[in-house]
Each structure stands twice: as C-alpha cells, then as structure tokens.
C-alpha cells in the first residue's frame, strides 16, 4: 500500500475531499478560511489522478486521526494512546498521537514569524542578547539570518553563542519574552520545557547568512569558546567543502549553477577546488569558464562570496531533497584546515 507520508498535508486534504465527493466537500469548505479554500482548490485542480492505494492510505490516516481525537476528548492523551495501541499497534499509535498533538500546538512567536525581518529588527535589536537569541531560535533560518546579519559585530557573536548553547526554555520565560514584544502567548498544549536553539539551530542560521558575517561570528567564537566553535564548524558546509562530494553529486550541483556565477565563485577558490570542478565539466565548458575567469580580471571579494554562497545554497537544497548526500564526517577533515 502507498504511504500517505510521501505527500504533503495539502495534497492529503485534496485527496480526502476528492474521495468525499462534491456534496460533502462543499460542507467542509464552509468551515475553512479563504486562503485555505484557494490553496485546496488549486491543489484539487492540479490533481490529475489518484491511485486506489494512495486514496486508501489517506482515508486510513484520516480515520485514525479522527479516532485519536475522539479518544483524547473522552479521556485525554494517555487514554487515547492506550486504546490506539490496542487498535493500531504501538508504533502506529505513537505516530498518530504525535501528528495530532503537533497540530494542536501553536508555535510560540507565530505572529512574529510573519513580521518582516527589518521591522522585527527595530523591535528587538536593543533587547538583551539572550532575548534576541530566544526569538531567533523560533524564526525561519532566512528570517533569523537577515536579523543576525544586521546586528552589531559584537552582538552577532554573542547572540550566535547563546543560540548554540540554548537547550530548553520554560513556557514561563517564553511568556515573559512575548509580553515584552506585546504579543499574546501561543497556548502550549505540552507544558514540558520547550526544546529550542542548540548547535543545529545556529548552524542553519550561519549557513544562510553572507560569508562575511559567518566568518566574523566563527572567528569571534573561536576566541571566546573554541570547543563550541569547533562543534559548529563540524556541522557546517562551506564552499570549499565541495571537495567532500563525489563526482556524481558535483555534476548534479553544476547542472543548477549559472556559468557566470561559477566563474566568479571559482575566481576566489583554491586550486584543488578549481581542478575538481573543471574535472566534472566537459572540456569545452571548462575551457570557456577558464577563459571567462581570465577575462574578468580582479573580482571583489564580496562578489566571490555571494557567488559561492549561492552554490552552497544549491548544495543544501539538493541535500534537503535527498538528491545528493553530504558526508558530515568528511566535512570535519576538509573544513578544519581552511578555517584556521
């Protein structure tokens, strides 16, 4: 049977509505917001065909979630978990309960996440670094990177360090920070301490900021906390780490890269990286890019860093979609010599 986990939530909802038929679906639409209706209508229109196996998988998941909601209403999470384990097995029960509680929980700072980064910066730039670190930990990597890039150099490294070292934050602290920002606290279903921040969080942010900001933060952290800087570095991917990719992955990446951007990026890279890239291009294209590099003359470091960052973003996007695999073990050995 097909797995409904292989498709998005919107696709599942579209398949469910198609399966219910026009009469029942129209009743469902009455309870949705305008943007949700538009999104679902577009998805239904783009759904050409649904296999019987996929339809059954979506209907089964919908039934299980409804069943879980009923059990929770009758006797709480624990009661629902016990009954679902008997009906579906422990693994499936855990999965259903997890999805349901996640959908019930509203993420703290949700309102702030919809605010423009420049406006939010004006709100928080004068706050204590710990407060800024907490807020950035809840934002998307793009939002957080825009804000951390605009902070003063001294505050950048301080905030980055605090995000990396952050582990668990109590709902009371979150509530207090939201009060400072004059936002209503999102209701937390789970009153256990909320896991936020950490090394992975700051790595996501640093992989999104410009390389100049990244370099400054990492250099400051190396002075203040070498062990933490080393831990962060081991999880990061920089342009030179392209050496850790196999030829097939490099060729996949290069198919997405603009040739002019590639020439600029290689202009500021070492000979080893250049040779690896050229060996994965056709002789004709490699010659053409070499000629472009010679012809363009000196290039500003800022332009080189921007071009390299675009390629890193492509690599990370392909890794996220599982089209390429990055060996993190390789990054430890490749990145370290170029950072010291």
N, C-alpha and C positions, 0 to 999 in steps of 0.2 A: 504493500500500500504506500502511496505517496505520502510524504511528510509535509504537514502544513507549516512546519517551522521554516521550510525552504522559501516561503514567500512572505511579503510584508503584511503588516496589520491591515493596511488599506486594501490590499489585494484579497485578504481573507474576508473582510467585510463585504467587498464587492461580490465575491463568490457566494457568500451566505445570502445576500439579497437576491442574487440571480436564482439561487436554489429555492428561496421562499416564494418567488413569483411576484408579479406586479401588484396584486391586491395587498398582500401582507407587507411588501416592501414600502408601499406608499404610506402605510401606517407608521412604519419605522421612521421614515423621513420627517414626519410631523414633529418628532422629538429631537431632531438634530439641529445644529447651528447652520447658518448659511454657508460658511466656509467648508464645513464637513459635508454638506449636501453637494456642493460644487466638486469637492475632491472625489467623492464616491461616484458621482455621475460621470465624471471624466474617466475614472478607473473602469466603471462598468462598460462605458462606450469603447474603451481600448481593449477590453477582454474579448478576444475572438472566439476562444473555445476553452472549455474546462473538462479535463478528463474525469470520468466517474470516480476514479481513485482519489483525485485531489478534492472533488466535491465531498466525498465521504469523509475524508480526513478533516476538512474544515467543519463539517457538520458535527463530527465526533468531538472536536475540540470545543465547539460552541456548547454542546450538550454538557460536557464535563465542567466547563466554567459555570454554566447555569446551575448545575448540581452543587458545585462548591459554594456558590453564592447562597443557595438555599440552606445548606448545612451551616454556613457561617452565621446566617441570620437566626437559625434555630438554636445554636449552641456555641458559637464562637469558632476561632481558628483551630483550636485543639480538637474540638468535637468534629469539625469538618475533616480534619486531617485523618482522624481515626476511621471515619466512615469511608472516606475516599480510598484509603489504603486497602480496606476490605473489598471495595468495588473495583479498583483500578490497579492495585499493587503499589508498593511504597514509592518507587521511582516516579511513576506517572502522577501519583498523588502529590508528591513534593513539587513537581513541575507545575501542575495546575494551580496549587496554592501559591507558589512563587509568582506566577504571572498575575494572579488575581490581586495579591497584596501589593505588587508593584504598581498595578493600575489604580489601586485605591489611594496610593501615597502620592501626595503632591510634593514636588521637589522644592525645598527651601530656595528663596530668592528667584522664584519663577518669573515674577514680574520684572525683576532687574534683568533677567536673561533676554528680555525683549527690548531693552533700552539700548539706544545707540551707544557704542563704546566711548565716543568723545563726550557725550553727555554724562555718562556714568563716571568717567574720569574726573569731571568737575565736581561730582558728588563726593568721591572717595579719596582723591589724591592727598588731602590733608589729614586723613584718618591715620590711626596708628598702623604701622606695618602689619601687625598681627590681624587687624580687622580687614585690611586690604587682602591679605593672604587668604583669609577665610572666604571672602566674597569671590575672589578669582577662582578658587577651587571649585565653585559651583557653576562657573560660566563655561561656555564652549571654549575650546582651545583658541579659535580665531579671535573671540572677544577678549579673552584674557591676555593673549599675546599683544593685541593692539594697546591695551591699557598698560601692561608692564613695560612696553617699549617707550611709552610717553612719560613714565615716571623719571625722577632724577636718578642719575647713575648710582648714587649711594643707596637710594631706596630700592632700586631694582634688585640688587644682590641680596639685600636684607629680606625683601618680600619673597624672592625665589627660595632662599634658605628656609624661611618659615613654612612655605608651601610643602617643600620636600620633607620637612621634619614633622609636619602635621599628621596626626594619626586619627584620633577620634575627638569629636566635638559634641558636647551635650546639647540637647534641644534648648536648654535654658540660655546657653551662650548664643546660639543661633538666634533665638528670640530677641535677645538684647541687641544684637547687631542689626537685625531687621528693624527694630524700634528706632535705632539711630538713623537709619535710612528712611524712616517714616513709611515702612511697608508693613502690611499685615503678615503675620507668620502663617506660612502654609501649614495646614494641620498635618501632623505626623501620626500616621497610624501606628508606627512602631516607635515606642518611647525609649528604646535602647539607644545607646550612643551611636551617632551617625558617623560612619567611616567617610572621611573626606581628606583631600590633599594627598600627601605622600610623594615619593620619588617619581612614580609613574605620572602623576599629575603635572609636576614641574617639567618632566621630560616632554610631555605633549605640548606644553606651552613653549618651551625652548626650541622645539623642532619647528615651531610655527613663526617665531619672531625672526627678524632680519639677523644675519650672521654677526653684524657688528654688536648688536645688543646681546646676542648669545655669547659672543666672545668675552665681552666685558663682565657679564654675570659669572661665567665659568672661571675667569681669571680671579675675580674677587672671592669666589667660593673656595678656590684652590688655596688662597692665602688664609681665609678665615676657618675653613673646615675641609682639609684635604681629603679626608675619608669620604665625606659626603659628596664632594666634587667628583671623586673617582667613581662612586656608585652611580651618580647621574650620568657621567661620561660613558660608562659601560652600556647604558641603555639607550644612548642617543645615536642617531645616524646623521653623519655629516657628508659633504660631497666626496671627500677623499675615501670614505668607506665604501664607495662603489667598487673598490678593489675586493670587497668581500663577496660580491655577486658572481655567480657563474656566467659563462658566456651566453647561455640561452636567456637568462634574466636580463643581462645587459642589452641584448638585441631587442628584447621586448620593450625595455625602457626607451631605447633610442627611437623606436617607431613612434613614440609620443612626443619626442623632443624636436622643437624647431631648430633647423640647422644653424641659423644665425645665433640663437641663444646658446647652442652647443659650442660654437666657435668662441664666443665671449667667455663662457664658463671655463673652457679649456685653456684660454689665454692666461688664466691665473692659477692653473693647477700644475702639479709636478709632472715630471717626465714619465713616471711609472703609470700615472692615471691616463695621461695622453696616449701612451702606447697601447694601453688596454682598450681604450675607446676606439682608437683607429683600427686595431686588430679585429674589432667586431663590426666594422663598416666595410662596404665594398671599396675596392681600391680607388675607383673613380671618385666616390663620395669623400673618402679620406683625403685624397689629393686636393679636392675642391675646398674642404674645410681648412686644411693646412694653408692653402693659398689665401683664404679669407683671413686667417689669423695673421699672416704676414702682411697682408694689405692694410688691415685696420690699424696697425701701429700700436702705440701705447693706449691702454684702456684703463679708465678709472676703476679703482678697487671696488667702489660701491656698485658699479655696473656688473663687475665679475661676480660679486657676492650675490646680487639679485638673480643673475642667470643661474648660478649654482644652486640657489635656494629653490628656484622653480623646478629644477631637475630633481632635487631632493623631495620636493612635494609630490612629484610624479611617482617617484620610487615608493614613497609612503602610501600613496593612493593605490598603487598596484599591489603593494603588500597587504593593505586592508581588504582588497577584493580577492586575495589569495591567488593572484596571477603570477606573483613571484614570491620567493621565500628568502628572507634575510636571516643569515646565521648570526644571532646575537653573540655567540661565542667568538666568532671571527672578528666582530667589531671591537672586542676588548683588546685584541692584539694589534689590529690595524689602526685604531683611533689613537691609542695612547702616545705613540711616538710623535704624531703630528700635532698634539696638543701641548706638549711641554716646551 
